[in-house]
Every structure is written in structure tokens, then in C-alpha cells.
């Protein structure tokens, strides 16, 4: 962390030197991503403002200079060091965090202009991931603890072309987003765009509170939608199968990507169980025949699901570290009774948090242990790198895919056909079919002479074709209240009963 105002002067000094170097060329873009580096919000403001003022002196890059930057700044071993690269990679014992930060930003600048510099592009692609980024620009990382602490163990990958150009056999990516739809869309982007035939990839991600159902599940059978609405918790349908899970920031999600031929769920689970045994030898953790992970033989701490494409596969799992179990219990229960469906049901199991049985287990230790064990199990040396799925320029199409996942047509409209048959509290019986999330064949039987037959017919006609949804049912039925005449109170009671029956 930056601890003194003197850092601002150092940044200004370095940037003035950079400006003098760049002034002989046309303008150069120098992107600023300090929010991913400086975690101490209370102290970063003055430094960031100083850097921004200095960066305002810099401008965009000419074609004529891009190849020079690609060779001397990105740092091919065959290139002789330039004045700027020696400045960036200084191994002086007095080096500050600036050297590693400048290298990281320069990398972003040149990767964004790779189309105009093939040489730069190839160099960037080959030295992309993890600590190789830091090593490329800061040869003094081992002698500069403060530099290492600023960068951490992870670089930031902000270009899809960088991922596509990687020749590494293994990658470990950490998502910066906590939006469930963005992270699910990122999974799909990786599966669709990366060549997984010779690549193993581990993606680690966390979400804000949300409930995630499997591709072939019925949300009204799996989740208490009224409770979720009141709590502002979204429902997401993933593209893989499996059961329903509750996510929050106390739950870790891990996705293992590989070729279809290399798909091996038990081996992936072994990465998790071996990592936990190394961290906490006292814990009794093991994978089950259902490919869950349980603690002490019966407490579920992890559930998993997978998706296999023609050539690729991914297997994702949850890992409960310190999730809100009260919210989990209140939201993972049916919304309404009387549903008959062939949708895949979840298997209810008692759950536990790792923190309940290993209170000293820290998030950082868990994340690092999984990364290390992933490398050990598959014979890799992948360093972790951060990715930001909310940056559509880095991952084109991810935000649009996230909106599709967020939409009603996918979340509810893709529910397998089901029927509802239920008794109404005020008397009577409601029966209907739901196809693609919309009501069909609505039948309403009531006590004799309780409401005129014409009103019953008008109400069932109003519901047919509408979404199986309280809000849409209420809108469709509201007009019928005006036709109630002398039985308007009864019509209102009946409408309320119908709306409540929809969950």
C-alpha cells in the first residue's frame, strides 16, 4: 500500500521522464487502471490525482512508433534494452512500486494497439499470464517487497486477444466481478472462444447474494421467489445441469475448463479435497458418488454441475466458506404447492460452512491453496491473473450475454412444461398448464353460485397466454374487478387467491 505523500512526487518525476522520452514520437495512449492496483481508498486519492495530472501530459501513438514499443517495452529476450525499458526494469535496491506499475500500464497500452503492430502482438501474447507479466517489466520484484505487495500475485488481463494468444497449457483466472450474470456469461465466453484442446483453465469467482438453478429446473419448485423479491436477490438459470445453489460472497465458485476428452470431474474434485486436506488436516472432507464434497461424512460443503460441448467441457462447483446459511435455508424452498413437473429436482442435503469447523481458515489461504493444487494435480505452472467480465472491450459480447441470462425469457421461459393443480383458500380449485413460462388451459372451479359463470370465464380467458407470474396475473385480473358488480368483494378475494397460488 502507498503510505506517504512522497509517492506522488515519485510518480510525477517518473512520468515527466516518460513524457520526455515520448515527446519525439506522436501522442501515446497511456491507460489508467489504478483502481485494480490501489486497494486503500483512503490514501489512493492524492496519488491517483497526481498521476492523472501527469498522465494528462501524454497523448496517442503513431504507427511508426508501435513496433519500437512492442520490442523494447514488452521485452523480447532478443532485443537490446532501450532507455525506457531500463528505467522500468531497474534493479536498484531503492526501486519503488512505480517500476512494476509502469510496466503493467505500458503493457495495457500496447496490447490495445496490437492490430497495428504484429510484432508487439506476438510478444504480448507469449508473455501474458500471471507473474510473467510482472517479471517482464520488473526484474527487481524479488528485491522490492513493496512492488510485489502492490501487484500481488496476480496481473490483470484486460484483453481477450491476450487470452486468445496465450500458448500456456494452463491458466488460472480470478474474476473481478461479483455479478452472477456476468460470471456465468464469462464461463460461456471462455468455453466458446478459447481453444481448450491443449489447455486446462481454472476460473475462480464469487457473487453477491443470488440463487442459481440448473438448466433443466423449475424455479417455482426450487426457490422461494417472494422471499427473494423482498430481499432483492436475483434468480439466475445457468446453462449447465445440476441442482439449485445459493451464492453470496461467502461462497467460492470454481470452474474447471478442458477439452471434452480430458473432462474428469472426480479429478477436479480431488484438487479441492487435496487442497483442503493440506490447509486443514483435521477436517474430514471427501467426494461422494454424487460428485459432491461433504464434511464429516454428511455435511455438504460443495455441489457441482457440468456442461459438455462438442469438443470442450467445463465443470463448476461451489465451496461454502462462510455463506449466510439462514438466507440459504429461507430461499431454497418451493414458491408454491401443487406443481407437477418432470424438471430435474434438487436433492436436499444438510450443509455446513468450512469456517464453522476451521475458524482460522482465511479466504486468501483457500484461494491460494486451490491454485497451487490445480497446478500440482495437472503438472502446470499457471500464475493467477485477474479478469474483468464487465469490460466489454476486453471480452466482447459478455455483457450482451449477461443481459440474455438476466432476461425473463431465459430464466423463466425456459422452464420445462409443467402443470399446477391447487385448492384456493376461499374455496374452489385452480388448474392450468405452463408452457414456455406462459399459462394455458386455465380452469377455475368454484362453489356453486359464488361468482357468476360469465365472470369465471372472463378471468380464465384473461389468464390464458399470460406469463406464469404474480405481476402479470395481477395486471390481467385487475380489469375483471370492475365487472364484479354486486360480487366485487368476492372477485377481489378470488383474484388474490389466484395470484398467491402462482408463487
C-alpha positions in Angstrom: 0.0 0.0 0.0 1.1 3.6 -0.6 1.9 5.1 2.8 3.1 8.6 2.2 2.6 11.7 0.1 6.2 11.4 -1.2 4.9 8.6 -3.6 3.1 11.3 -5.6 6.3 13.2 -6.2 7.9 9.9 -7.4 5.1 9.3 -9.8 5.3 12.8 -11.2 9.1 12.5 -11.6 8.8 9.2 -13.4 6.0 10.4 -15.7 8.0 13.6 -16.6 10.8 11.3 -17.7 8.4 9.3 -19.7 7.0 12.4 -21.4 10.5 13.4 -22.4 11.0 10.0 -24.0 7.7 10.0 -25.8 7.8 13.6 -27.0 9.9 12.6 -30.0 7.0 10.4 -31.2 3.4 11.2 -31.8 1.0 11.0 -29.0 0.8 7.8 -26.9 -2.2 6.4 -25.1 -1.4 5.5 -21.6 -4.5 3.9 -20.0 -5.0 4.2 -16.3 -6.3 1.3 -14.3 -5.2 2.3 -10.8 -8.5 1.1 -9.2 -7.3 -2.5 -9.7 -4.0 -1.8 -8.0 -4.6 0.6 -5.2 -6.9 -1.1 -2.6 -6.5 1.5 0.1 -9.2 4.0 -0.9 -8.4 6.4 2.0 -4.9 7.0 0.7 -5.0 6.5 -3.0 -6.9 9.7 -3.9 -3.9 12.1 -3.7 -1.6 9.8 -5.5 -4.2 9.0 -8.2 -4.9 12.6 -8.8 -1.2 13.4 -9.1 -0.8 10.6 -11.6 -3.8 11.7 -13.6 -2.4 15.2 -13.8 0.9 13.9 -15.0 -0.8 11.5 -17.5 -2.7 14.4 -19.0 0.6 15.4 -20.5 0.7 12.2 -22.5 -1.3 11.6 -25.6 -1.9 8.6 -28.7 0.6 6.5 -30.6 1.7 6.6 -34.1 2.1 3.5 -36.3 5.7 4.4 -36.8 6.5 4.0 -33.1 4.4 1.0 -32.3 6.9 -1.6 -33.4 9.6 0.0 -31.4 7.4 0.0 -28.3 6.5 -3.6 -29.0 10.1 -4.8 -29.0 11.8 -2.6 -26.4 9.0 -2.2 -23.9 7.3 -5.6 -24.0 10.7 -7.1 -23.7 11.7 -9.8 -26.0 14.9 -11.5 -24.9 16.5 -10.9 -28.3 16.0 -7.2 -28.1 18.6 -4.9 -26.6 17.2 -2.8 -23.7 16.1 0.7 -24.5 16.4 3.7 -22.2 12.8 3.4 -21.2 12.9 -0.4 -20.5 16.0 0.1 -18.3 14.1 2.7 -16.5 11.1 0.5 -16.0 13.1 -2.6 -15.1 15.6 -1.0 -12.8 17.0 -3.4 -10.3 18.2 -0.7 -8.0 17.8 -1.6 -4.3 16.0 1.7 -4.0 13.4 0.9 -6.6 9.8 1.8 -5.7 6.4 0.3 -6.6 6.4 2.6 -9.6 8.5 0.3 -11.7 6.1 -2.6 -11.7 3.1 -0.2 -12.1 4.5 1.5 -15.1 5.3 -1.9 -16.7 1.7 -3.0 -16.1 0.2 0.1 -17.7 2.6 0.1 -20.6 1.5 -3.5 -21.3 -2.1 -2.4 -21.4 -1.3 0.5 -23.7 0.5 -1.6 -26.3 -1.9 -4.6 -26.2 -4.7 -2.3 -27.1 -2.9 -1.3 -30.3 -1.8 -4.8 -31.3 -3.5 -4.6 -34.6 -1.1 -2.1 -35.8 1.9 -3.9 -34.5 2.1 -7.6 -35.3 5.4 -7.9 -33.5 4.1 -6.3 -30.4 1.0 -8.5 -30.5 3.0 -11.7 -30.7 5.3 -10.7 -27.9 2.3 -9.7 -25.7 0.5 -13.0 -26.4 3.6 -15.0 -25.4 4.3 -13.3 -22.2 0.8 -12.7 -20.9 -0.2 -14.6 -17.9 0.3 -14.1 -14.2 3.7 -13.4 -12.7 5.3 -13.5 -16.2 3.8 -10.1 -16.7 5.4 -8.8 -13.5 8.7 -10.4 -14.5 8.6 -9.0 -18.0 8.6 -5.4 -16.6 10.1 -5.7 -13.1 13.3 -7.7 -12.9 13.6 -6.4 -9.4 10.4 -7.9 -7.9 12.3 -10.2 -5.6 14.3 -7.3 -4.2 11.3 -5.0 -3.9 8.8 -6.3 -1.5 6.6 -3.2 -1.8 6.4 -3.6 -5.5 5.3 -7.2 -5.0 2.7 -6.3 -2.5 1.2 -3.7 -4.8 0.8 -6.0 -7.7 0.1 -9.0 -5.5 0.5 -12.4 -7.1 -1.9 -11.5 -10.0 -1.8 -9.4 -13.1 -4.8 -8.0 -14.8 -5.8 -9.4 -18.1 -7.9 -6.8 -19.9 -7.8 -8.0 -23.4 -9.5 -11.0 -25.0 -6.8 -11.1 -27.6 -4.3 -11.7 -24.9 -6.1 -14.7 -23.7 -6.6 -16.0 -27.2 -2.9 -15.5 -28.0 -1.7 -17.4 -24.9 0.3 -20.5 -25.6 0.4 -21.6 -22.0 -1.0 -25.1 -21.3 -2.6 -23.9 -18.1 -4.4 -20.7 -16.9 -5.8 -19.6 -13.5 -8.2 -16.7 -13.8 -9.8 -14.7 -10.9 -12.9 -12.8 -11.8 -13.2 -9.2 -10.5 -16.9 -9.2 -10.9 -19.4 -10.3 -8.3 -22.4 -10.1 -10.7 -23.8 -13.7 -11.2 -24.9 -13.0 -14.7 -21.6 -11.6 -15.8 -19.7 -14.5 -14.3 -22.0 -17.1 -15.9 -21.6 -15.2 -19.2 -17.8 -15.3 -18.8 -17.9 -19.0 -18.4 -19.7 -19.2 -21.8 -17.2 -16.8 -23.4 -14.3 -18.9 -22.3 -15.9 -22.1 -23.5 -16.8 -20.6 -26.9 -13.6 -18.6 -27.6 -10.6 -20.4 -26.1 -9.0 -23.4 -27.7 -9.4 -25.9 -24.8 -7.9 -28.9 -26.7 -4.5 -28.3 -25.2 -5.4 -26.0 -22.4 -6.6 -26.5 -18.8 -8.1 -23.5 -17.1 -9.3 -22.8 -13.6 -11.7 -19.8 -13.1 -12.4 -18.7 -9.5 -15.3 -16.3 -8.9 -17.7 -15.1 -6.3 -21.2 -13.5 -6.5 -23.3 -11.1 -4.5 -26.4 -12.9 -3.0 -28.2 -14.8 -5.7 -29.9 -18.1 -6.4 -28.8 -20.2 -9.3 -30.8 -23.0 -10.8 -29.8 -25.7 -13.3 -30.7 -25.5 -17.0 -33.5 -28.1 -16.7 -35.0 -27.0 -13.4 -38.3 -25.4 -12.4 -37.7 -22.1 -10.5 -41.0 -22.2 -8.7 -40.2 -25.7 -7.3 -36.6 -24.7 -6.3 -36.7 -21.2 -4.9 -38.9 -19.1 -2.7 -39.4 -16.3 -5.2 -41.5 -14.0 -2.9 -38.8 -14.1 -0.3 -36.1 -13.4 -2.9 -38.0 -10.5 -4.3 -38.4 -8.9 -0.9 -34.6 -9.3 -0.3 -33.6 -8.1 -3.7 -31.9 -11.3 -4.6 -31.9 -12.3 -8.3 -32.6 -15.7 -9.8 -30.3 -17.0 -12.5 -30.5 -20.0 -14.7 -27.2 -21.4 -15.7 -26.5 -23.3 -18.9 -25.3 -26.4 -17.2 -27.4 -29.0 -15.5 -27.5 -30.0 -11.8 -29.3 -28.6 -8.8 -30.1 -25.2 -7.2 -27.5 -23.4 -5.2 -27.3 -20.2 -3.1 -24.4 -17.8 -3.8 -23.1 -15.0 -1.7 -19.6 -13.6 -1.0 -19.0 -16.4 1.5 -19.2 -19.0 -1.3 -16.4 -19.7 -3.7 -17.2 -20.9 -7.3 -14.5 -22.8 -9.2 -14.9 -23.7 -12.9 -12.5 -26.3 -14.5 -12.3 -26.0 -18.3 -10.7 -28.6 -20.5 -11.2 -30.5 -23.7 -14.1 -32.9 -23.8 -11.6 -35.8 -24.0 -9.9 -34.6 -20.8 -13.1 -34.0 -18.9 -12.7 -35.6 -15.4 -15.0 -34.5 -12.6 -13.6 -36.8 -9.9 -10.1 -35.4 -10.6 -11.3 -31.9 -10.4 -12.9 -32.6 -7.0 -9.6 -34.1 -5.9 -8.0 -30.7 -6.5 -10.4 -29.3 -3.9 -10.3 -32.1 -1.4 -6.4 -32.3 -1.5 -6.2 -28.5 -1.1 -8.4 -28.6 1.9 -6.5 -31.5 3.5 -3.3 -29.6 3.1 -4.8 -26.5 4.7 -6.7 -28.2 7.4 -5.5 -31.8 8.0 -8.0 -32.1 10.9 -11.0 -31.8 8.5 -12.7 -35.0 7.2 -13.5 -33.9 3.6 -14.2 -36.3 0.8 -16.0 -36.5 -2.6 -19.2 -38.6 -2.8 -20.6 -40.9 -5.6 -22.9 -38.0 -6.5 -19.8 -35.9 -7.0 -20.5 -33.6 -4.1 -18.0 -32.8 -1.4 -19.0 -33.5 2.2 -17.6 -32.8 5.6 -17.7 -35.4 8.4 -19.4 -37.8 6.1 -22.7 -36.0 5.7 -22.5 -32.2 5.7 -22.4 -30.9 2.2 -19.9 -28.1 1.5 -19.8 -28.3 -2.3 -22.1 -29.2 -5.1 -21.1 -29.4 -8.8 -22.5 -29.4 -12.3 -21.0 -29.5 -15.8 -21.6 -28.9 -19.4 -20.1 -30.8 -22.3 -19.9 -29.3 -25.8 -18.8 -31.0 -29.0 -15.1 -30.5 -28.2 -14.8 -28.7 -24.9 -16.2 -29.1 -21.4 -16.5 -27.2 -18.1 -17.2 -28.4 -14.6 -18.1 -25.9 -11.9 -18.6 -26.3 -8.2 -19.5 -24.3 -5.2 -17.5 -24.3 -2.0 -19.1 -22.9 1.2 -16.6 -21.0 3.3 -18.7 -18.5 5.2 -22.1 -18.3 3.4 -25.2 -16.9 5.1 -26.9 -20.2 5.9 -30.1 -18.5 7.2 -30.6 -16.9 3.8 -29.7 -20.2 2.1 -32.4 -22.0 4.0 -35.1 -19.4 3.5 -34.6 -19.1 -0.2 -34.0 -22.7 -1.3 -37.6 -23.9 -0.8 -40.6 -24.1 -3.2 -42.6 -20.9 -4.0 -45.9 -22.7 -4.3 -47.6 -26.0 -3.9 -49.4 -28.2 -6.4 -46.8 -28.2 -9.2 -46.3 -31.4 -11.2 -43.3 -31.4 -13.4 -40.6 -33.6 -15.0 -38.0 -30.9 -14.4 -34.8 -32.0 -12.6 -35.3 -31.7 -8.9 -32.6 -30.7 -6.4 -31.6 -33.2 -3.7 -31.9 -31.5 -0.4 -28.9 -32.0 1.9 -27.7 -30.6 5.3 -24.9 -28.1 4.6 -22.1 -26.6 6.5 -19.5 -23.8 6.2 -15.8 -24.5 6.3 -15.5 -21.6 8.7 -17.8 -23.4 11.2 -15.2 -26.2 11.5 -12.0 -24.3 10.7 -12.5 -20.8 12.0 -8.9 -19.7 11.2 -9.2 -20.6 7.5 -8.8 -17.3 5.6 -10.1 -16.6 2.1 -6.7 -15.8 0.8 -5.3 -19.2 2.0 -8.2 -21.1 0.4 -7.8 -19.3 -2.9 -4.0 -19.8 -3.0 -4.3 -23.5 -2.0 -6.7 -24.2 -4.8 -4.4 -22.5 -7.3 -1.4 -24.4 -6.1 -3.2 -27.8 -6.0 -4.6 -27.2 -9.5 -1.0 -26.7 -10.8 0.2 -29.7 -8.8 -2.5 -32.1 -10.0 -2.2 -31.3 -13.6 1.6 -30.6 -13.8 1.2 -26.9 -14.6 2.8 -23.7 -13.6 0.0 -21.2 -14.1 0.2 -18.0 -12.2 -3.1 -16.3 -11.3 -4.4 -13.4 -13.4 -7.4 -11.2 -12.8 -10.1 -10.7 -15.5 -13.0 -8.2 -15.6 -16.0 -9.5 -17.4 -17.8 -6.2 -17.1 -15.2 -4.7 -19.5 -16.9 -5.4 -22.9 -13.9 -4.2 -24.8 -11.9 -6.9 -23.1 -14.5 -9.6 -23.6 -16.7 -8.6 -26.5 -20.2 -9.9 -26.1 -20.1 -10.9 -22.5 -22.3 -8.0 -21.3 -24.9 -8.8 -24.0 -24.8 -12.5 -23.0 -25.2 -11.5 -19.3 -28.4 -9.5 -20.3 -29.8 -12.6 -22.0 -29.2 -14.6 -18.9 -30.9 -11.9 -16.9 -34.0 -11.8 -19.0 -37.3 -13.4 -18.2 -37.4 -15.5 -21.4 -34.3 -17.4 -20.3 -34.8 -17.5 -16.6 -38.4 -18.5 -16.5 -39.4 -19.0 -20.1 -37.0 -22.0 -20.5 -38.7 -23.9 -17.7 -39.8 -27.4 -18.8 -43.5 -27.8 -19.3 -45.4 -28.3 -16.0 -48.9 -28.1 -14.5 -50.4 -26.5 -11.4 -53.3 -28.0 -9.6 -54.2 -26.4 -6.3 -57.0 -25.6 -3.9 -57.8 -22.0 -3.3 -58.2 -20.7 0.3 -61.5 -19.0 -0.4 -62.9 -22.2 -1.9 -62.6 -23.7 -5.3 -59.8 -25.2 -7.4 -57.3 -23.9 -9.9 -55.8 -26.0 -12.7 -53.6 -24.9 -15.5 -50.7 -25.9 -17.8 -47.5 -23.8 -18.2 -45.6 -24.0 -21.5 -42.5 -21.8 -22.1 -43.4 -20.0 -18.9 -47.0 -19.0 -20.1 -50.3 -20.2 -18.8 -52.5 -22.4 -20.9 -55.7 -24.4 -20.4 -56.7 -22.4 -17.3 -59.7 -24.0 -15.4 -61.3 -22.5 -12.4 -64.0 -24.3 -10.4 -65.8 -22.6 -7.6 -68.6 -23.2 -5.1 -72.0 -23.0 -6.8 -73.3 -19.5 -7.3 -70.4 -17.9 -5.5 -69.5 -15.9 -8.6 -71.4 -15.6 -11.9 -70.3 -18.0 -14.6 -69.6 -15.1 -17.0 -67.0 -13.7 -14.6 -65.3 -17.0 -14.2 -65.0 -17.3 -17.9 -63.6 -13.8 -18.2 -61.0 -14.4 -15.6 -59.7 -17.7 -17.1 -59.6 -16.1 -20.6 -57.6 -13.2 -19.1 -55.0 -15.6 -17.7 -54.5 -17.7 -20.8 -51.4 -16.7 -22.6 -50.0 -14.6 -19.7 -46.7 -15.3 -18.0 -46.9 -17.5 -15.0 -46.1 -14.6 -12.8 -47.8 -12.8 -10.0 -47.3 -9.4 -11.5 -48.7 -10.3 -14.9 -51.5 -12.2 -13.4 -52.5 -9.3 -11.3 -52.5 -6.9 -14.3 -54.6 -9.3 -16.3 -57.1 -9.8 -13.5 -57.4 -6.2 -12.4 -59.8 -5.3 -15.2 -62.1 -8.0 -14.1 -62.6 -6.4 -10.7 -64.6 -3.6 -12.4 -67.0 -6.2 -13.8 -67.8 -7.7 -10.4 -70.9 -5.7 -9.7 -72.5 -6.9 -6.5 -69.9 -9.6 -6.0 -66.9 -7.4 -6.5 -65.6 -8.2 -3.0 -65.7 -11.9 -3.8 -64.0 -11.3 -7.1 -61.2 -9.5 -5.3 -60.7 -12.3 -2.9 -60.6 -14.8 -5.7 -58.1 -12.7 -7.7 -55.9 -12.5 -4.6 -56.1 -16.3 -4.1 -55.1 -16.9 -7.7 -52.2 -14.5 -7.6 -50.9 -16.0 -4.4 -51.1 -19.5 -5.9 -48.6 -18.5 -8.6 -45.8 -18.1 -6.1 
